[in-house]
């Protein structure tokens, strides 16, 4: 029995996909990279914003053609779109044979067997607790880095965000389960562990009555084989002294934080339902840079939120220029049904939103290029990602670069062979836009 698996959306989705792939393999099914030879096609979907929903729908429809042209007997849809729009999928997409919700991925084997038997089904559980602990996962990231999902759901209920609708409230994974999984990943050769959740900084607050991310970092830091530990999705209001001290005392914890601020105007931040204003963000970033001078800060902002005037937009541009974030991504506001902001007046047109995204990214481009120039002449530790053998170039990342998000280092004139996950000291000799150019000393 062959299964083709398509994983869409974020790295948290990818983690779930890897658990499902492992479970299917353990049940004796073969995972194939060729959709035309699959007996069952599984699509792990995303629907965080409209464009992600459209990608999920289009992927399902494109793969459903294999029912006519390939070996496919059934299509199974899992993940966020499956949870949020299960009734609509059932009514409007006859191509889909089975639906598995976000909190039910541990039922994937039973669901695949059912749809192969001709059954049409919806498998969902209440968005409380977590799927039962399983015995492993199949890495799809190349084996040298992996994502560790430490929690699911979110309690923040920002006015623009649909995540609580299909993920539920914040639920931490028990610490002992995370340590067990991290040790298993290290034994498989994982060198970089990337902590993810809707919000990592709240880890443990629901289970242990206090935030425990610092304690988790202490235990992860002690695992043999791990070299880098990276933290993503830190809400600014939850970054406290405990987290900062944990980052300082644990040598494997990278001086890198992903802190989604979402805007630079206090007025718009208030309308977004965020827990910080512009001055709060200034203070948090200032403290981080004082305490950890080499810290790399990545952030994201939303352009074109309902009611965002030209003045509010200029406030954000001024804020970005003032703060000089090392990394920044900008996205147009997506009007999501079921959210508070969906009902807001003064919705902006797509052209205006996209123009403002372009303006933000142009401002950030100058900052990013200047930040890159600052490291020219320095020697940095680089994790190897791969090679371009015909050009004698090795490709890697520094601690400042999250895979598939940030820049790369191109190591020139390299006559040595490396494996993905190897580390090498590289002297940075130049830049190429968002990337660095280096050579082995």
TORMI-171188 format. One line per field, with one value per residue (C-alpha): x, y, z; residue number from 1. Coordinates in pm, 1 decimal. Layout:
# residues N
px <- X, ...
py <- Y, ...
pz <- Z, ...
i <- NUM, ...
//
This chain:
# residues 441
px <- 0.0, 153.0, 74.0, 165.2, 185.2, 159.8, 235.5, 133.6, 169.5, 395.3, 666.7, 419.1, 216.4, 532.1, 599.2, 249.7, 304.8, 626.1, 444.4, 171.3, 420.5, 598.9, 273.0, 175.3, 518.1, 501.4, 164.1, 332.1, 244.8, 502.9, 546.0, 602.6, 724.7, 527.0, 164.5, 70.3, 160.4, -10.2, -311.5, -398.6, -312.1, -299.0, -297.6, -209.5, -365.4, -328.1, -591.5, -431.5, -493.1, -691.1, -393.0, -307.1, -666.3, -661.6, -334.8, -484.7, -796.3, -596.2, -355.8, -643.6, -808.2, -482.9, -399.1, -754.9, -691.7, -489.4, -817.5, -872.5, -520.3, -321.7, -360.6, -532.6, -834.5, -890.6, -805.2, -765.0, -750.3, -593.4, -483.3, -618.0, -850.8, -987.9, -1068.6, -1208.3, -1406.5, -1495.2, -1865.0, -1793.7, -1536.9, -1783.0, -2056.4, -1858.3, -1559.7, -1678.9, -1319.4, -1236.5, -1302.6, -1185.2, -1124.7, -895.5, -887.1, -590.9, -620.6, -673.6, -364.4, -290.1, -590.6, -426.8, -370.5, -730.7, -853.8, -642.8, -761.8, -1123.8, -1114.9, -940.6, -1234.2, -1472.0, -1585.4, -1645.4, -1552.4, -1478.4, -1241.7, -1225.4, -1179.8, -1252.8, -967.6, -858.3, -560.5, -323.1, -301.0, -168.5, 207.3, 341.8, 670.2, 847.2, 851.9, 1002.9, 1222.2, 1162.4, 1408.5, 1723.9, 1802.2, 2041.0, 1771.8, 1421.3, 1128.6, 1010.7, 651.6, 630.4, 266.6, -46.4, -329.4, -336.4, -515.9, -429.0, -724.5, -576.3, -851.4, -712.9, -616.6, -820.3, -587.8, -795.8, -1090.5, -919.6, -643.2, -816.6, -661.9, -294.1, -184.2, 175.8, 334.0, 458.2, 826.4, 920.8, 761.7, 959.2, 1288.3, 1224.2, 1150.7, 1451.7, 1685.1, 1545.9, 1603.4, 1960.7, 2025.9, 1908.5, 2169.3, 1974.0, 2217.0, 1977.4, 1651.5, 1402.5, 1137.0, 797.7, 443.5, 182.4, 370.9, 678.4, 723.7, 414.6, 538.9, 434.2, 199.6, -105.5, 56.4, 282.4, 126.7, 424.4, 622.7, 888.1, 1064.4, 1387.5, 1374.9, 1304.8, 1606.0, 1825.8, 1726.4, 1752.0, 2095.5, 2220.2, 2129.3, 2432.7, 2448.8, 2250.3, 2461.0, 2211.1, 1875.3, 1671.5, 1355.4, 1078.6, 745.3, 817.9, 546.1, 718.9, 512.4, 612.6, 990.3, 1114.3, 1436.0, 1411.6, 1418.5, 1701.3, 1911.5, 1843.1, 1965.0, 2279.8, 2371.9, 2302.6, 2575.9, 2369.6, 2081.3, 2135.3, 2130.3, 1837.4, 1473.9, 1175.1, 947.1, 632.2, 545.5, 280.4, 292.2, 475.3, 174.4, 38.2, -309.1, -312.0, -157.7, -448.6, -702.0, -520.7, -574.4, -200.9, -65.2, 214.8, 241.1, 532.9, 710.5, 679.7, 845.9, 1120.8, 1191.8, 1197.7, 1430.2, 1656.8, 1684.2, 1760.4, 2034.4, 2185.7, 2178.7, 2276.4, 2477.7, 2508.5, 2141.3, 1970.1, 1605.0, 1356.1, 1004.9, 692.9, 444.7, 99.4, 25.7, -317.3, -503.4, -857.7, -840.9, -466.8, -422.9, -125.4, -9.7, -25.3, 165.0, 431.4, 453.5, 536.0, 800.1, 957.7, 949.2, 1119.1, 1389.1, 1440.0, 1451.0, 1662.8, 1549.7, 1800.0, 1532.5, 1178.8, 891.5, 579.8, 239.4, -85.7, -375.5, -607.9, -974.6, -1061.2, -1420.7, -1490.8, -1236.0, -1319.0, -1141.9, -1355.8, -1637.2, -1422.4, -1505.7, -1252.6, -1118.2, -838.2, -819.8, -564.9, -366.7, -307.2, -213.7, 33.5, 189.2, 246.9, 407.9, 645.1, 726.3, 805.9, 1025.6, 1210.4, 1284.5, 1395.0, 1614.7, 1845.8, 1867.7, 1929.8, 2202.9, 2375.1, 2350.8, 2519.9, 2799.9, 2868.4, 2979.6, 3220.7, 3568.3, 3436.6, 3475.0, 3146.2, 3044.4, 2840.2, 2618.4, 2653.7, 2330.5, 2466.7, 2708.9, 2724.4, 3006.6, 3051.2, 3123.2, 3328.4, 3081.5, 2946.3, 2616.1, 2539.0, 2377.6, 2498.2, 2318.9, 2146.2, 1960.4, 1654.8, 1625.6, 1402.0, 1336.8, 1658.2, 1973.8, 2255.8, 2634.0, 2806.3, 3154.6, 3371.6, 3674.8, 3606.1, 3797.9, 3675.0, 3364.4, 3107.7, 2789.0, 2472.7, 2489.7, 2867.1, 3002.9, 3286.0, 3442.5, 3406.4, 3551.9, 3291.4, 3448.1, 3146.2, 2769.6, 2516.8, 2196.3, 2047.9, 2319.9, 2682.5, 2993.4, 3275.1, 3579.4, 3735.1, 4032.4
py <- 0.0, 331.5, 672.5, 1012.3, 1289.3, 1662.7, 1892.1, 2257.2, 2559.7, 2615.6, 2419.0, 2317.1, 2146.0, 1980.6, 1836.4, 1684.6, 1549.2, 1377.5, 1203.7, 1087.0, 962.5, 762.0, 607.7, 506.2, 354.4, 160.7, 25.4, -126.0, 137.7, 270.1, 646.7, 744.3, 1065.9, 986.9, 1092.6, 887.4, 557.4, 628.3, 428.4, 702.6, 1071.8, 1267.8, 1649.3, 1818.3, 2158.9, 2517.5, 2792.4, 3059.4, 3325.8, 3333.3, 3259.7, 2951.2, 2829.4, 2874.0, 2682.9, 2397.9, 2380.1, 2393.0, 2123.5, 1890.7, 1941.5, 1896.1, 1575.6, 1443.8, 1406.2, 1098.1, 922.2, 919.5, 908.0, 724.3, 452.9, 669.7, 514.7, 778.7, 1136.6, 1219.2, 1580.4, 1661.1, 1970.9, 2320.3, 2342.7, 1998.8, 2117.9, 2459.5, 2374.4, 2008.1, 2052.6, 2260.2, 2008.6, 1726.1, 1910.6, 2084.6, 1861.7, 1513.7, 1434.3, 1409.6, 1074.4, 1144.6, 1438.8, 1434.9, 1739.1, 1916.3, 1734.7, 1392.1, 1322.0, 1020.0, 856.0, 872.9, 498.0, 412.2, 687.5, 567.1, 210.9, 328.7, 532.9, 247.0, 32.0, 274.4, 457.2, 833.6, 976.6, 1280.8, 1226.4, 1518.2, 1550.5, 1844.2, 2096.7, 2007.1, 1797.1, 1673.6, 1370.6, 1069.6, 1030.7, 823.0, 642.3, 854.4, 1058.2, 1044.9, 1346.9, 1527.8, 1813.6, 1629.6, 1492.5, 1759.4, 1988.9, 1930.0, 2119.7, 2040.9, 2150.4, 2233.1, 2346.8, 2386.7, 2638.1, 2998.1, 3198.7, 3546.0, 3589.9, 3877.1, 4043.7, 3940.4, 3580.5, 3270.1, 3018.8, 2965.0, 2870.0, 2553.8, 2501.3, 2577.5, 2721.6, 2696.0, 2343.9, 2261.7, 1925.9, 1766.4, 1829.9, 1463.4, 1390.7, 1671.5, 1558.0, 1201.0, 1322.2, 1555.0, 1273.8, 1050.0, 1321.1, 1373.6, 999.3, 1016.2, 1281.4, 1604.1, 1885.8, 2181.1, 2172.0, 2447.3, 2508.5, 2603.5, 2666.6, 2930.3, 3099.2, 2937.6, 3189.9, 3071.6, 2713.3, 2529.6, 2794.4, 2572.5, 2251.2, 2372.5, 2701.1, 2903.4, 2966.2, 2696.7, 2768.1, 2847.4, 2513.3, 2331.3, 2497.9, 2383.2, 2021.4, 2036.3, 2195.4, 1885.1, 1642.0, 1489.7, 1538.5, 1859.0, 2159.7, 2438.6, 2515.8, 2788.5, 2953.6, 3081.1, 3260.4, 3452.4, 3702.7, 4018.7, 4065.0, 3718.3, 3762.6, 3783.8, 3775.3, 3398.7, 3340.5, 3586.9, 3425.0, 3077.8, 3196.6, 3337.3, 3033.3, 2761.2, 2750.9, 2556.9, 2806.3, 3039.8, 3414.8, 3441.8, 3518.8, 3538.2, 3804.4, 3882.1, 4243.4, 4284.0, 4666.5, 4980.2, 5200.7, 5175.4, 5262.6, 4977.6, 4738.8, 4820.8, 4747.5, 4420.8, 4316.4, 4287.7, 4300.8, 4549.1, 4902.2, 5053.9, 5167.8, 4821.2, 4672.3, 4933.1, 4842.5, 4467.2, 4496.5, 4737.1, 4496.0, 4200.3, 4390.4, 4506.8, 4162.4, 3965.5, 4204.5, 3962.5, 3870.1, 3844.9, 3950.8, 3850.2, 3991.3, 4010.1, 4289.6, 4310.6, 4586.2, 4724.4, 4634.6, 4779.8, 5149.4, 5177.1, 5527.8, 5661.3, 5815.0, 5478.8, 5319.3, 5590.3, 5526.7, 5165.8, 5263.6, 5503.7, 5234.3, 4980.0, 5229.8, 5313.8, 4956.2, 4812.5, 4453.8, 4204.0, 4011.5, 4117.4, 3982.4, 4178.1, 4041.7, 4200.7, 4178.9, 3888.5, 3929.4, 3606.1, 3504.9, 3442.3, 3694.2, 4022.5, 4227.8, 4065.9, 4299.6, 4611.8, 4903.8, 5078.4, 4761.5, 4846.6, 4730.6, 4471.8, 4718.1, 4946.7, 4656.3, 4515.7, 4856.3, 4899.5, 4556.2, 4658.4, 4983.0, 4802.4, 4547.1, 4822.0, 4993.3, 4663.7, 4584.3, 4873.1, 4759.5, 4394.9, 4480.0, 4705.3, 4432.6, 4191.4, 4437.6, 4456.4, 4090.5, 4114.5, 4033.7, 3825.8, 3451.0, 3272.9, 2916.3, 2781.0, 2474.0, 2310.3, 2265.9, 2133.2, 2179.4, 2312.8, 2078.7, 2210.7, 2557.3, 2430.8, 2610.1, 2489.1, 2634.6, 2685.1, 2895.8, 3095.9, 3114.1, 3422.0, 3220.5, 2999.1, 2737.6, 2831.9, 3174.0, 3373.0, 3401.3, 3161.9, 3160.0, 3062.2, 2930.3, 2979.4, 2790.6, 2498.0, 2183.8, 1985.6, 1769.2, 1813.7, 1646.2, 1837.5, 1921.7, 1956.6, 2271.8, 2481.0, 2814.5, 3057.9, 3402.5, 3631.9, 3813.0, 3973.3, 3993.6, 3925.6, 4101.0, 3894.1, 3627.3, 3615.8, 3503.9, 3336.2, 3119.6, 2862.1, 3005.5
pz <- 0.0, -111.0, 36.5, -109.9, 149.8, 78.5, 374.4, 338.6, 562.5, 861.0, 1034.6, 1305.3, 1034.8, 909.7, 1254.4, 1258.7, 906.8, 1013.7, 1299.0, 1060.1, 802.9, 1071.8, 1193.7, 840.6, 779.4, 1105.7, 994.7, 689.9, 433.2, 188.7, 155.2, -207.5, -368.6, -684.0, -662.0, -968.5, -796.8, -462.6, -346.5, -98.5, -110.8, 216.6, 212.6, 542.1, 487.6, 604.2, 617.8, 836.2, 571.3, 247.7, 23.5, 231.2, 209.1, -167.7, -193.7, 9.1, -209.0, -531.6, -408.5, -321.1, -660.3, -849.5, -665.7, -698.1, -1072.0, -976.6, -904.0, -1278.9, -1419.0, -1149.3, -889.1, -628.8, -458.0, -190.2, -88.7, 278.9, 404.0, 740.0, 931.1, 971.6, 672.9, 761.5, 1113.6, 1026.6, 714.7, 763.5, 682.6, 371.9, 247.8, 296.6, 106.6, -167.1, -241.5, -341.5, -436.2, -63.8, 103.8, 456.6, 691.8, 996.3, 1227.1, 1385.8, 1718.9, 1566.2, 1358.0, 1577.3, 1405.7, 1062.5, 1021.8, 1107.6, 875.8, 580.3, 629.7, 645.5, 323.4, 144.1, 249.8, 80.7, 392.4, 394.9, 732.0, 946.4, 1239.8, 1482.9, 1856.8, 2087.5, 2086.0, 2437.7, 2534.5, 2265.0, 2037.8, 2227.3, 2242.5, 1957.7, 1918.5, 1661.5, 1342.9, 998.1, 931.3, 603.9, 662.0, 557.6, 900.8, 1030.2, 1170.9, 1300.7, 1446.3, 1797.8, 1852.2, 2221.8, 2235.2, 2027.1, 2021.6, 2143.4, 2414.0, 2285.6, 2047.3, 1847.5, 1649.0, 1307.5, 1388.7, 1308.4, 1476.9, 1795.8, 1573.0, 1451.0, 1706.6, 2035.5, 2350.4, 2440.6, 2534.4, 2627.0, 2549.8, 2874.8, 2932.5, 2965.6, 2628.4, 2464.7, 2615.7, 2499.2, 2146.8, 2142.1, 2252.5, 1981.1, 1719.9, 1840.0, 1816.5, 1454.0, 1378.5, 1428.6, 1510.3, 1520.2, 1713.2, 1632.3, 1896.9, 1754.6, 1877.3, 1814.9, 2098.4, 2253.0, 2534.1, 2724.4, 2736.9, 3052.7, 3189.5, 3144.7, 3275.0, 3552.5, 3661.5, 3540.3, 3224.8, 3191.4, 2863.9, 3049.2, 3233.8, 2907.2, 2746.5, 3035.8, 2980.2, 2601.7, 2629.6, 2814.4, 2534.4, 2365.4, 1990.7, 1972.4, 1871.0, 1809.6, 1974.1, 1804.4, 1940.0, 1711.9, 1772.1, 2093.1, 2172.9, 2297.1, 2614.0, 2739.4, 2701.7, 3059.3, 3258.1, 3302.1, 2926.6, 2874.5, 3147.5, 3003.5, 2664.6, 2825.5, 3035.7, 2777.0, 2514.9, 2260.4, 2265.1, 1972.7, 2022.6, 1784.5, 1857.8, 1629.5, 1781.3, 1578.6, 1661.1, 1383.5, 1367.5, 1476.7, 1552.7, 1907.1, 1779.9, 1528.2, 1780.6, 2010.5, 1736.6, 1667.4, 2029.5, 2087.1, 2441.7, 2363.2, 2228.2, 2037.7, 2354.4, 2508.1, 2201.5, 2213.6, 2576.2, 2511.5, 2213.1, 2401.4, 2693.4, 2466.3, 2287.7, 2613.9, 2773.4, 2459.8, 2238.2, 1943.2, 1937.2, 1598.5, 1606.9, 1339.7, 1327.4, 1111.7, 1044.9, 890.5, 637.7, 559.4, 878.0, 879.1, 962.1, 896.1, 758.0, 567.1, 896.4, 1075.9, 790.0, 810.8, 1186.0, 1108.5, 853.1, 1101.8, 1369.7, 1143.1, 1049.9, 1416.6, 1547.4, 1264.6, 1308.3, 1170.2, 984.7, 892.4, 687.5, 586.9, 488.5, 370.1, 613.5, 535.9, 625.5, 807.4, 870.9, 1238.1, 1366.4, 1536.8, 1266.8, 997.3, 1104.5, 1125.8, 900.8, 678.4, 517.2, 274.2, -86.9, -196.4, -406.6, -108.9, 117.5, -133.4, -199.0, 172.5, 196.0, -82.8, 97.7, 423.6, 250.5, 66.4, 397.8, 550.9, 251.4, 335.7, 697.3, 607.3, 359.1, 613.8, 878.7, 638.5, 568.0, 942.8, 954.4, 659.6, 788.9, 1080.0, 1120.5, 1184.9, 1259.4, 969.5, 946.7, 605.2, 408.8, 81.6, -204.2, -558.9, -666.1, -1018.3, -876.3, -577.4, -349.4, -15.9, 107.3, 474.4, 744.9, 1043.0, 1379.1, 1236.7, 974.2, 1019.1, 743.9, 449.3, 602.9, 627.2, 418.4, 328.6, 326.4, 1.9, 80.1, -227.3, -361.4, -132.9, -223.8, 76.2, 86.2, 360.7, 477.7, 560.5, 929.7, 942.8, 1104.0, 965.9, 1059.3, 770.5, 716.7, 564.2, 268.4, 104.3, 62.5, -209.1, -112.9, 172.3, 155.4, 266.1, 79.9, 269.9, 254.3, 484.5, 664.7
i <- 1, 2, 3, 4, 5, 6, 7, 8, 9, 10, 11, 12, 13, 14, 15, 16, 17, 18, 19, 20, 21, 22, 23, 24, 25, 26, 27, 28, 29, 30, 31, 32, 33, 34, 35, 36, 37, 38, 39, 40, 41, 42, 43, 44, 45, 46, 47, 48, 49, 50, 51, 52, 53, 54, 55, 56, 57, 58, 59, 60, 61, 62, 63, 64, 65, 66, 67, 68, 69, 70, 71, 72, 73, 74, 75, 76, 77, 78, 79, 80, 81, 82, 83, 84, 85, 86, 87, 88, 89, 90, 91, 92, 93, 94, 95, 96, 97, 98, 99, 100, 101, 102, 103, 104, 105, 106, 107, 108, 109, 110, 111, 112, 113, 114, 115, 116, 117, 118, 119, 120, 121, 122, 123, 124, 125, 126, 127, 128, 129, 130, 131, 132, 133, 134, 135, 136, 137, 138, 139, 140, 141, 142, 143, 144, 145, 146, 147, 148, 149, 150, 151, 152, 153, 154, 155, 156, 157, 158, 159, 160, 161, 162, 163, 164, 165, 166, 167, 168, 169, 170, 171, 172, 173, 174, 175, 176, 177, 178, 179, 180, 181, 182, 183, 184, 185, 186, 187, 188, 189, 190, 191, 192, 193, 194, 195, 196, 197, 198, 199, 200, 201, 202, 203, 204, 205, 206, 207, 208, 209, 210, 211, 212, 213, 214, 215, 216, 217, 218, 219, 220, 221, 222, 223, 224, 225, 226, 227, 228, 229, 230, 231, 232, 233, 234, 235, 236, 237, 238, 239, 240, 241, 242, 243, 244, 245, 246, 247, 248, 249, 250, 251, 252, 253, 254, 255, 256, 257, 258, 259, 260, 261, 262, 263, 264, 265, 266, 267, 268, 269, 270, 271, 272, 273, 274, 275, 276, 277, 278, 279, 280, 281, 282, 283, 284, 285, 286, 287, 288, 289, 290, 291, 292, 293, 294, 295, 296, 297, 298, 299, 300, 301, 302, 303, 304, 305, 306, 307, 308, 309, 310, 311, 312, 313, 314, 315, 316, 317, 318, 319, 320, 321, 322, 323, 324, 325, 326, 327, 328, 329, 330, 331, 332, 333, 334, 335, 336, 337, 338, 339, 340, 341, 342, 343, 344, 345, 346, 347, 348, 349, 350, 351, 352, 353, 354, 355, 356, 357, 358, 359, 360, 361, 362, 363, 364, 365, 366, 367, 368, 369, 370, 371, 372, 373, 374, 375, 376, 377, 378, 379, 380, 381, 382, 383, 384, 385, 386, 387, 388, 389, 390, 391, 392, 393, 394, 395, 396, 397, 398, 399, 400, 401, 402, 403, 404, 405, 406, 407, 408, 409, 410, 411, 412, 413, 414, 415, 416, 417, 418, 419, 420, 421, 422, 423, 424, 425, 426, 427, 428, 429, 430, 431, 432, 433, 434, 435, 436, 437, 438, 439, 440, 441
//
